[in-house]
C-alpha cells in the first residue's frame, strides 16, 4: 500500500466513502481550528487512496492550500485576518517551505512518513497539554524575532512532510503576537495557503524530474469536498466549544500518528 496503486480507477464504494469523509474532515478541521488539515490528508492519500508518499505529500500541500485559501476568504469577509502578522510569519514561512521541499528530495518516502507520524504525535501532545489559548494575554507576547523564527520553522516542516503547520501557527499567533483566537485562526489559514502553494510548486518541480505523477483528479475531489467542509467549519467555529474540539482532534491525531508509525515499521520488516 502507498505505492501509487490508483489514479481514479478500481475504487470500491467503501474506499470512495472513506475518501469523501476524509476530504470533508480536512476542510472541517481547517474551518474550525485553522489547523490539522494536512495531518489528515497525508494518511488518507497514502493509506486509503494508495498514493506514493512523495506524491501524497505534494498533493496534500495543494489540497490544503486551496481549502485554506477559501476558508481564509470567509474569515477575511468578517475582518478576522491580521495581515501584518500574516506577513511577519508568512514570508519566513514561504522561504522555509521552499527549503523544506528542496530538502525532501534527499529523504526517502518512508522516512518522510515516519517524520510525519512523529510530528503529528507531537502536535497531539501539544494540543492535549497546552492551556486554553483564549486565556493568553498581550503581556505574554515575545520579542519580534521569535515569530519570524517560528514562521521559518513551520515553513520547513510544511515543505518537508506536507504538514500545513497550523498547530504551531495558532499558538505562535496567540501567545507570541497576542491575537484573539478566531483572528489567529483566520491569520493561520492565510499563512497555510501561502506556505502550501510554495511547497507544492517546489515538490511538483522535483516530481516532474523523477516522472512521479500528480493525480489531479484526486486533488480536485479532495479540494472540492474540503472546501465544503471548511465552509461548514467556519460557520460552526463560533458556535462550538473550542477546547472540546481541540481535545477531540488531538486524540484523532494520536490515533493517526500511531497508526502511521506502526504501518511504516511493519512495512519495513516485510521488505
C-alpha positions as CSV (number, residue, x, y, z in Angstrom):
1,X,0.0,0.0,0.0
2,X,1.2,3.6,-0.6
3,X,2.9,2.7,-3.9
4,X,0.5,4.6,-6.1
5,X,-2.0,1.8,-6.8
6,X,-4.6,4.2,-8.1
7,X,-5.3,7.1,-10.3
8,X,-9.0,7.2,-10.1
9,X,-10.0,3.6,-11.2
10,X,-10.9,0.3,-9.5
11,X,-12.0,2.1,-6.4
12,X,-14.5,0.3,-4.2
13,X,-17.6,2.0,-2.6
14,X,-16.0,1.7,0.8
15,X,-12.8,3.4,-0.4
16,X,-14.7,6.2,-2.1
17,X,-16.7,6.7,1.1
18,X,-13.6,6.9,3.2
19,X,-12.1,9.4,0.7
20,X,-15.2,11.6,0.9
21,X,-15.3,11.5,4.7
22,X,-11.6,12.2,4.9
23,X,-11.8,15.2,2.5
24,X,-14.7,16.6,4.4
25,X,-12.8,16.2,7.7
26,X,-9.8,18.1,6.3
27,X,-11.9,21.1,5.5
28,X,-13.9,20.9,8.7
29,X,-10.7,20.9,10.8
30,X,-9.3,23.9,8.9
31,X,-12.5,25.8,9.2
32,X,-13.0,25.1,12.9
33,X,-9.4,25.2,14.2
34,X,-7.3,26.8,11.5
35,X,-5.1,23.7,11.8
36,X,-4.9,20.0,11.2
37,X,-5.9,19.6,7.6
38,X,-2.8,18.0,6.1
39,X,-2.3,15.8,9.2
40,X,-5.5,14.1,8.0
41,X,-4.8,14.5,4.2
42,X,-1.5,12.7,4.0
43,X,-2.6,9.4,5.7
44,X,-5.8,9.3,3.7
45,X,-4.0,9.8,0.4
46,X,-1.4,7.2,1.3
47,X,-3.5,4.5,3.1
48,X,-6.9,5.0,1.5
49,X,-6.2,6.4,-2.0
50,X,-3.0,4.4,-2.3
51,X,-0.7,7.2,-3.4
52,X,3.1,7.0,-3.0
53,X,4.3,9.1,0.0
54,X,6.1,11.7,-2.1
55,X,3.1,12.2,-4.4
56,X,0.7,12.3,-1.4
57,X,2.8,15.0,0.3
58,X,2.8,17.2,-2.8
59,X,-0.9,16.6,-3.4
60,X,-1.7,17.3,0.3
61,X,0.1,20.7,0.0
62,X,-2.1,21.8,-2.9
63,X,-5.3,20.4,-1.4
64,X,-4.8,22.1,1.9
65,X,-3.6,25.3,0.4
66,X,-6.7,25.5,-1.7
67,X,-9.0,24.7,1.2
68,X,-7.2,27.2,3.5
69,X,-7.4,29.9,0.9
70,X,-11.2,29.6,0.6
71,X,-11.6,29.4,4.4
72,X,-9.4,32.4,4.7
73,X,-11.6,34.4,2.3
74,X,-14.6,33.8,4.6
75,X,-12.6,34.9,7.6
76,X,-11.4,38.0,5.8
77,X,-15.0,38.9,5.0
78,X,-15.5,39.0,8.7
79,X,-12.3,41.0,9.1
80,X,-10.6,38.2,11.1
81,X,-7.2,38.2,9.4
82,X,-4.3,40.2,10.7
83,X,-2.4,40.8,7.5
84,X,0.6,42.4,9.3
85,X,1.2,39.4,11.4
86,X,0.4,37.1,8.4
87,X,3.3,38.7,6.6
88,X,5.5,38.5,9.7
89,X,5.1,34.8,9.9
90,X,4.2,34.1,6.3
91,X,7.2,35.4,4.4
92,X,9.7,33.4,6.5
93,X,7.3,30.5,6.2
94,X,7.3,30.6,2.4
95,X,11.1,30.7,2.4
96,X,11.1,27.7,4.8
97,X,8.5,25.8,2.7
98,X,10.7,26.2,-0.4
99,X,13.8,25.0,1.6
100,X,11.9,22.1,3.2
101,X,10.5,20.9,-0.2
102,X,14.1,21.1,-1.6
103,X,15.4,19.0,1.3
104,X,12.6,16.4,0.8
105,X,14.3,15.3,-2.5
106,X,17.1,13.9,-0.4
107,X,14.8,12.0,2.0
108,X,13.0,8.7,1.3
109,X,9.3,8.5,1.3
110,X,9.3,6.1,4.2
111,X,11.5,8.4,6.2
112,X,9.1,11.3,5.4
113,X,6.1,9.3,6.7
114,X,7.9,8.3,9.9
115,X,8.8,12.0,10.4
116,X,5.2,12.9,9.6
117,X,4.0,10.5,12.3
118,X,6.3,11.9,14.9
119,X,5.2,15.5,14.1
120,X,1.6,14.5,14.2
121,X,2.1,12.9,17.6
122,X,4.0,16.0,18.9
123,X,1.1,18.1,17.7
124,X,-1.4,15.9,19.6
125,X,0.6,16.2,22.8
126,X,0.8,19.9,22.4
127,X,-2.9,20.2,21.9
128,X,-3.6,17.9,24.9
129,X,-1.3,19.7,27.3
130,X,-1.4,23.4,26.4
131,X,-3.5,25.8,28.4
132,X,-6.5,27.4,26.7
133,X,-5.1,29.8,24.1
134,X,-8.1,32.0,24.6
135,X,-6.6,32.9,28.1
136,X,-3.4,34.2,26.6
137,X,-2.8,37.9,27.1
138,X,-0.9,40.6,25.4
139,X,1.6,40.5,28.2
140,X,2.5,37.0,27.0
141,X,3.9,38.4,23.7
142,X,7.6,37.6,22.9
143,X,10.2,39.6,21.0
144,X,9.5,40.1,17.3
145,X,12.3,37.8,16.2
146,X,10.6,34.8,17.8
147,X,7.5,34.8,15.5
148,X,9.9,35.2,12.5
149,X,11.9,32.1,13.6
150,X,8.6,30.2,14.3
151,X,7.4,31.1,10.8
152,X,10.6,29.8,9.2
153,X,10.4,26.6,11.2
154,X,6.8,26.0,10.3
155,X,7.6,26.5,6.6
156,X,10.4,24.0,6.7
157,X,8.1,21.4,8.2
158,X,5.4,22.3,5.7
159,X,7.7,21.7,2.7
160,X,9.4,18.6,4.1
161,X,6.4,16.5,5.1
162,X,3.4,18.3,3.8
163,X,2.0,19.5,7.1
164,X,0.5,22.9,7.0
165,X,1.7,23.8,10.5
166,X,-1.5,25.3,11.9
167,X,-1.0,23.5,15.2
168,X,2.2,25.6,15.5
169,X,1.0,28.8,13.9
170,X,-2.1,29.1,16.2
171,X,0.0,29.1,19.5
172,X,2.5,31.5,17.9
173,X,-0.2,33.9,16.8
174,X,-1.9,33.9,20.1
175,X,0.9,33.6,22.6
176,X,3.7,35.4,20.7
177,X,1.6,38.0,19.0
178,X,-1.4,38.3,21.3
179,X,-4.1,37.7,18.7
180,X,-7.6,36.7,19.8
181,X,-8.3,33.0,19.0
182,X,-10.7,33.5,16.0
183,X,-8.4,36.1,14.5
184,X,-5.5,33.8,14.9
185,X,-7.4,31.0,13.1
186,X,-8.1,33.3,10.1
187,X,-4.5,34.5,10.0
188,X,-3.2,30.9,10.3
189,X,-5.3,30.0,7.2
190,X,-3.8,32.7,5.1
191,X,-0.3,31.6,6.1
192,X,-1.1,27.9,5.4
193,X,-2.4,28.8,2.0
194,X,0.8,30.7,1.0
195,X,3.2,28.1,2.5
196,X,1.3,25.2,0.9
197,X,1.4,26.8,-2.6
198,X,5.1,27.5,-2.4
199,X,5.9,24.0,-1.0
200,X,3.7,22.3,-3.7
201,X,5.4,24.3,-6.5
202,X,8.8,23.0,-5.4
203,X,7.6,19.5,-4.9
204,X,5.9,19.4,-8.3
205,X,9.1,20.6,-10.0
206,X,11.1,17.8,-8.2
207,X,8.5,15.1,-9.0
208,X,8.5,16.0,-12.7
209,X,12.2,15.3,-12.8
210,X,11.5,11.8,-11.4
211,X,8.5,11.1,-13.5
212,X,6.2,10.8,-10.4
213,X,2.7,11.7,-11.4
214,X,0.4,14.1,-9.6
215,X,-3.2,12.8,-9.8
216,X,-5.1,15.9,-10.5
217,X,-8.5,14.2,-10.2
218,X,-7.7,13.2,-6.6
219,X,-6.5,16.7,-5.9
220,X,-9.7,18.2,-7.4
221,X,-12.0,15.8,-5.5
222,X,-10.4,16.4,-2.1
223,X,-10.1,20.2,-2.6
224,X,-13.8,20.5,-3.6
225,X,-15.1,18.4,-0.8
226,X,-12.7,20.0,1.6
227,X,-13.9,23.5,0.7
228,X,-17.5,22.4,1.6
229,X,-16.2,21.1,4.9
230,X,-14.3,24.3,5.6
231,X,-17.4,26.4,5.0
232,X,-19.2,24.3,7.5
233,X,-16.3,24.6,9.9
234,X,-16.2,28.3,9.5
235,X,-19.9,28.6,10.3
236,X,-19.7,26.2,13.3
237,X,-16.5,27.7,14.8
238,X,-18.1,30.4,16.9
239,X,-20.9,28.1,17.9
240,X,-18.9,25.2,19.4
241,X,-16.6,25.0,22.4
242,X,-13.0,25.3,21.1
243,X,-11.4,23.4,24.0
244,X,-13.6,20.3,23.4
245,X,-12.9,20.5,19.7
246,X,-9.2,20.8,20.2
247,X,-9.0,17.8,22.6
248,X,-11.1,15.6,20.4
249,X,-8.9,16.5,17.4
250,X,-5.8,15.8,19.5
251,X,-6.9,12.2,20.2
252,X,-7.6,11.8,16.5
253,X,-4.0,12.8,15.8
254,X,-2.7,10.3,18.4
255,X,-4.5,7.5,16.5
256,X,-3.3,8.8,13.1
257,X,0.3,9.1,14.2
258,X,0.5,5.7,15.9
259,X,-1.2,4.0,13.0
260,X,1.1,5.6,10.5
261,X,4.2,4.8,12.5
262,X,3.1,1.1,13.0
263,X,2.3,0.8,9.3
264,X,5.7,2.1,8.3
265,X,7.5,-0.1,10.8
266,X,5.6,-3.2,9.7
267,X,6.3,-2.4,6.1
268,X,10.0,-2.1,6.8
269,X,10.1,-5.6,8.3
270,X,8.4,-7.1,5.2
271,X,10.9,-5.6,2.7
